Amino acid sequence: MSDRGRPRPPLALVGPATVGVAFLTLPLLAMVLLAPWGDLPSLLASTAVVQALRLSLVTATVSAALCLTVGVPLGWVLSRGTSGATRMLRALVTVPLVLPPVVGGVALLLAYGRTGLVGRQLYAVTGWQIPFTTVAVVLAQTFVALPFMVVTVEGALRAAGPDLEEAASTLGASRWFAFRTVTLPLIGPSIAAGAVLSWARALGEFGATVTFAGNLPGVTQAMPSAVYRAFESDPPAAVALSLVLLAVSVSVLLVFRDRWRAGVSPW
Protein backbone atom coordinates (compact mmCIF):
# COMPACT_ATOMS: atom_id res chain seq x y z
CA MET A 1 0.00 0.00 0.00
CA SER A 2 1.33 3.44 -0.89
CA ASP A 3 1.73 6.19 1.69
CA ARG A 4 -1.13 8.11 -0.01
CA GLY A 5 -3.59 5.33 0.79
CA ARG A 6 -2.64 5.05 4.45
CA PRO A 7 -4.76 6.84 7.07
CA ARG A 8 -3.09 9.80 8.73
CA PRO A 9 -2.79 9.79 12.53
CA PRO A 10 -5.17 12.12 14.39
CA LEU A 11 -3.63 15.48 15.24
CA ALA A 12 -4.36 14.82 18.92
CA LEU A 13 -1.81 11.96 18.79
CA VAL A 14 0.92 13.83 16.96
CA GLY A 15 1.84 16.03 19.93
CA PRO A 16 2.31 13.23 22.50
CA ALA A 17 4.12 11.14 19.88
CA THR A 18 6.52 14.01 19.23
CA VAL A 19 7.19 14.37 22.96
CA GLY A 20 7.91 10.65 23.17
CA VAL A 21 10.34 10.76 20.27
CA ALA A 22 12.13 13.77 21.77
CA PHE A 23 12.30 12.13 25.19
CA LEU A 24 13.93 9.00 23.76
CA THR A 25 16.27 10.59 21.24
CA LEU A 26 17.53 13.73 23.00
CA PRO A 27 19.75 11.86 25.50
CA LEU A 28 21.30 9.84 22.68
CA LEU A 29 21.77 12.96 20.59
CA ALA A 30 23.39 14.74 23.54
CA MET A 31 25.84 11.88 24.01
CA VAL A 32 26.82 12.00 20.34
CA LEU A 33 27.11 15.79 20.19
CA LEU A 34 29.00 16.21 23.46
CA ALA A 35 31.30 13.21 23.05
CA PRO A 36 35.06 13.94 23.17
CA TRP A 37 35.57 12.91 19.54
CA GLY A 38 39.10 14.32 19.41
CA ASP A 39 40.22 12.20 22.36
CA LEU A 40 38.21 9.15 21.36
CA PRO A 41 41.08 7.16 19.74
CA SER A 42 43.35 7.58 22.78
CA LEU A 43 40.50 6.80 25.19
CA LEU A 44 39.57 3.61 23.36
CA ALA A 45 43.24 2.60 23.25
CA SER A 46 43.71 2.80 27.03
CA THR A 47 44.49 -0.45 28.82
CA ALA A 48 41.30 -0.50 30.91
CA VAL A 49 39.06 0.15 27.91
CA VAL A 50 40.82 -2.43 25.74
CA GLN A 51 40.49 -5.04 28.49
CA ALA A 52 36.80 -4.29 28.95
CA LEU A 53 36.17 -4.38 25.20
CA ARG A 54 38.00 -7.68 24.79
CA LEU A 55 36.26 -9.29 27.74
CA SER A 56 32.83 -8.10 26.59
CA LEU A 57 33.29 -9.34 23.03
CA VAL A 58 34.56 -12.76 24.15
CA THR A 59 31.98 -13.36 26.87
CA ALA A 60 29.08 -12.05 24.78
CA THR A 61 30.08 -14.38 21.93
CA VAL A 62 30.30 -17.38 24.27
CA SER A 63 26.94 -16.43 25.80
CA ALA A 64 25.35 -16.15 22.35
CA ALA A 65 26.72 -19.59 21.47
CA LEU A 66 25.19 -21.04 24.64
CA CYS A 67 21.88 -19.35 23.86
CA LEU A 68 21.98 -20.83 20.38
CA THR A 69 22.77 -24.31 21.69
CA VAL A 70 19.92 -24.52 24.19
CA GLY A 71 17.57 -21.80 22.92
CA VAL A 72 16.67 -23.43 19.60
CA PRO A 73 15.62 -26.76 21.15
CA LEU A 74 13.76 -24.94 23.91
CA GLY A 75 11.97 -22.73 21.39
CA TRP A 76 10.91 -25.83 19.46
CA VAL A 77 9.54 -27.50 22.60
CA LEU A 78 7.54 -24.40 23.53
CA SER A 79 6.18 -23.93 20.01
CA ARG A 80 4.90 -27.49 19.72
CA GLY A 81 3.56 -27.98 23.24
CA THR A 82 -0.04 -27.12 24.14
CA SER A 83 -0.35 -28.40 27.70
CA GLY A 84 -0.54 -26.40 30.89
CA ALA A 85 2.99 -27.51 31.72
CA THR A 86 4.22 -25.92 28.49
CA ARG A 87 2.54 -22.63 29.36
CA MET A 88 4.13 -22.70 32.80
CA LEU A 89 7.51 -23.47 31.26
CA ARG A 90 7.10 -20.55 28.85
CA ALA A 91 6.38 -18.23 31.76
CA LEU A 92 9.46 -19.42 33.65
CA VAL A 93 11.71 -19.09 30.60
CA THR A 94 10.61 -15.53 29.91
CA VAL A 95 10.83 -14.28 33.52
CA PRO A 96 14.36 -12.84 32.98
CA LEU A 97 12.86 -10.47 30.40
CA VAL A 98 11.02 -8.59 33.14
CA LEU A 99 13.10 -9.51 36.17
CA PRO A 100 15.31 -6.67 37.50
CA PRO A 101 18.88 -7.61 36.53
CA VAL A 102 20.14 -7.19 40.10
CA VAL A 103 17.54 -9.70 41.27
CA GLY A 104 18.79 -12.06 38.57
CA GLY A 105 22.30 -11.67 39.96
CA VAL A 106 21.08 -12.50 43.47
CA ALA A 107 19.30 -15.58 42.10
CA LEU A 108 22.47 -16.68 40.34
CA LEU A 109 24.43 -16.28 43.59
CA LEU A 110 21.89 -18.39 45.46
CA ALA A 111 22.12 -21.08 42.80
CA TYR A 112 25.80 -21.09 41.84
CA GLY A 113 27.52 -19.23 44.68
CA ARG A 114 29.95 -20.94 47.01
CA THR A 115 27.14 -21.70 49.43
CA GLY A 116 24.45 -21.89 46.77
CA LEU A 117 22.18 -24.73 45.78
CA VAL A 118 24.53 -26.06 43.08
CA GLY A 119 27.67 -24.08 43.88
CA ARG A 120 27.99 -25.70 47.30
CA GLN A 121 28.30 -29.15 45.74
CA LEU A 122 30.68 -27.88 43.06
CA TYR A 123 32.95 -26.30 45.66
CA ALA A 124 32.89 -29.42 47.84
CA VAL A 125 33.93 -31.65 44.95
CA THR A 126 36.38 -29.42 43.05
CA GLY A 127 37.27 -26.58 45.43
CA TRP A 128 36.35 -24.12 42.66
CA GLN A 129 33.76 -21.37 42.93
CA ILE A 130 32.01 -19.62 40.05
CA PRO A 131 31.29 -16.09 41.40
CA PHE A 132 33.81 -13.34 40.63
CA THR A 133 35.27 -15.25 37.69
CA THR A 134 34.92 -14.82 33.93
CA VAL A 135 32.65 -17.87 33.92
CA ALA A 136 30.26 -15.94 36.15
CA VAL A 137 30.14 -13.15 33.56
CA VAL A 138 29.15 -15.66 30.87
CA LEU A 139 26.48 -17.23 33.07
CA ALA A 140 25.00 -13.84 34.00
CA GLN A 141 24.91 -12.74 30.37
CA THR A 142 23.36 -16.02 29.25
CA PHE A 143 20.70 -15.80 31.96
CA VAL A 144 19.41 -12.46 30.69
CA ALA A 145 19.99 -13.12 26.96
CA LEU A 146 18.56 -16.63 26.54
CA PRO A 147 14.87 -15.55 26.57
CA PHE A 148 15.49 -13.38 23.49
CA MET A 149 16.65 -16.43 21.54
CA VAL A 150 13.80 -18.61 22.80
CA VAL A 151 11.08 -16.05 22.05
CA THR A 152 12.44 -15.37 18.56
CA VAL A 153 12.71 -19.04 17.63
CA GLU A 154 9.34 -19.94 19.12
CA GLY A 155 7.65 -17.15 17.19
CA ALA A 156 9.23 -18.29 13.93
CA LEU A 157 8.24 -21.93 14.53
CA ARG A 158 4.67 -20.98 15.37
CA ALA A 159 4.45 -18.91 12.20
CA ALA A 160 5.84 -21.77 10.09
CA GLY A 161 3.59 -24.39 11.67
CA PRO A 162 4.22 -28.15 11.90
CA ASP A 163 2.80 -29.03 8.46
CA LEU A 164 6.13 -29.40 6.66
CA GLU A 165 7.59 -31.52 9.45
CA GLU A 166 4.53 -33.76 9.37
CA ALA A 167 4.74 -34.05 5.59
CA ALA A 168 8.38 -35.11 5.84
CA SER A 169 7.45 -37.69 8.47
CA THR A 170 4.77 -39.19 6.23
CA LEU A 171 7.44 -39.63 3.55
CA GLY A 172 9.53 -41.72 5.93
CA ALA A 173 11.85 -39.09 7.40
CA SER A 174 12.69 -39.38 11.07
CA ARG A 175 11.76 -36.48 13.35
CA TRP A 176 15.43 -35.51 13.75
CA PHE A 177 16.03 -35.65 9.99
CA ALA A 178 12.92 -33.55 9.34
CA PHE A 179 14.07 -31.02 11.91
CA ARG A 180 17.57 -30.76 10.42
CA THR A 181 16.59 -30.63 6.76
CA VAL A 182 13.20 -28.90 6.83
CA THR A 183 12.70 -26.87 10.00
CA LEU A 184 16.17 -25.45 10.54
CA PRO A 185 16.57 -24.04 7.00
CA LEU A 186 13.05 -22.61 7.22
CA ILE A 187 13.70 -20.65 10.42
CA GLY A 188 17.38 -19.98 9.74
CA PRO A 189 16.98 -16.17 9.43
CA SER A 190 15.06 -16.05 12.71
CA ILE A 191 17.74 -18.11 14.44
CA ALA A 192 20.35 -15.64 13.18
CA ALA A 193 18.23 -12.73 14.43
CA GLY A 194 17.83 -14.38 17.82
CA ALA A 195 21.57 -15.03 18.05
CA VAL A 196 22.41 -11.40 17.31
CA LEU A 197 19.75 -10.19 19.75
CA SER A 198 21.18 -12.46 22.44
CA TRP A 199 24.71 -11.28 21.66
CA ALA A 200 23.70 -7.62 21.89
CA ARG A 201 21.78 -8.19 25.12
CA ALA A 202 24.75 -10.04 26.63
CA LEU A 203 27.08 -7.24 25.56
CA GLY A 204 24.98 -4.67 27.39
CA GLU A 205 24.31 -6.65 30.57
CA PHE A 206 25.27 -4.88 33.80
CA GLY A 207 23.14 -5.54 36.88
CA ALA A 208 23.29 -9.32 37.07
CA THR A 209 26.96 -9.31 36.07
CA VAL A 210 28.04 -6.87 38.77
CA THR A 211 26.03 -8.70 41.42
CA PHE A 212 27.17 -12.20 40.50
CA ALA A 213 30.61 -11.65 38.95
CA GLY A 214 31.78 -8.38 40.47
CA ASN A 215 33.74 -5.66 38.70
CA LEU A 216 37.35 -6.83 38.59
CA PRO A 217 39.40 -5.21 35.75
CA GLY A 218 40.62 -7.78 33.26
CA VAL A 219 38.62 -10.59 34.89
CA THR A 220 34.95 -9.64 35.20
CA GLN A 221 34.82 -5.97 34.18
CA ALA A 222 32.82 -5.91 30.95
CA MET A 223 31.98 -2.73 29.06
CA PRO A 224 28.86 -1.71 31.04
CA SER A 225 30.74 -2.25 34.29
CA ALA A 226 33.65 -0.23 32.94
CA VAL A 227 31.27 2.59 32.02
CA TYR A 228 29.93 2.62 35.58
CA ARG A 229 33.39 2.73 37.14
CA ALA A 230 34.83 5.20 34.63
CA PHE A 231 31.95 7.62 35.11
CA GLU A 232 33.10 8.21 38.67
CA SER A 233 36.74 8.98 37.85
CA ASP A 234 37.08 9.44 34.07
CA PRO A 235 33.81 10.64 32.46
CA PRO A 236 35.31 10.98 28.92
CA ALA A 237 36.27 7.29 28.99
CA ALA A 238 32.75 6.43 30.13
CA VAL A 239 31.33 8.37 27.18
CA ALA A 240 33.71 6.59 24.79
CA LEU A 241 32.58 3.16 25.99
CA SER A 242 28.95 4.27 25.90
CA LEU A 243 29.36 5.29 22.27
CA VAL A 244 30.64 1.81 21.42
CA LEU A 245 27.60 0.21 23.06
CA LEU A 246 25.32 2.69 21.31
CA ALA A 247 26.89 1.90 17.93
CA VAL A 248 26.37 -1.84 18.50
CA SER A 249 22.73 -1.35 19.51
CA VAL A 250 21.94 0.85 16.50
CA SER A 251 23.67 -1.61 14.15
CA VAL A 252 21.57 -4.50 15.47
CA LEU A 253 18.37 -2.51 15.00
CA LEU A 254 19.27 -1.50 11.45
CA VAL A 255 20.30 -4.99 10.36
CA PHE A 256 17.26 -6.81 11.75
CA ARG A 257 14.52 -4.17 11.69
CA ASP A 258 12.65 -5.82 8.78
CA ARG A 259 12.60 -9.22 10.49
CA TRP A 260 11.27 -7.75 13.73
CA ARG A 261 8.59 -5.81 11.86
CA ALA A 262 7.51 -9.01 10.12
CA GLY A 263 7.89 -11.18 13.21
CA VAL A 264 5.08 -13.05 14.89
CA SER A 265 4.70 -12.95 18.66
CA PRO A 266 4.68 -16.40 20.33
CA TRP A 267 1.87 -15.16 22.59
Secondary structure, DSSP 8 states (H G I E B T S, - for coil): --GGGS----HHHHHHHHHHHHHHHHHHHHHHHTS-GGGHHHHHTSHHHHHHHHHHHHHHHHHHHHHHHHHHHHHHHHHH--SHHHHHHHHHHHHHHHS-HHHHHHHHHHHHSTTSTTHHHHHHHHS---TTSHHHHHHHHHHHHHHHHHHHHHHHHHHH-SHHHHHHHHTT--HHHHIIIIIHHHTHHHHHHHHHHHHHHHHT--HHHHHHH---TTTT--HHHHHHHHHHH-HHHHHHHHHHHHHHHHHHHHHHHHHHHH-----
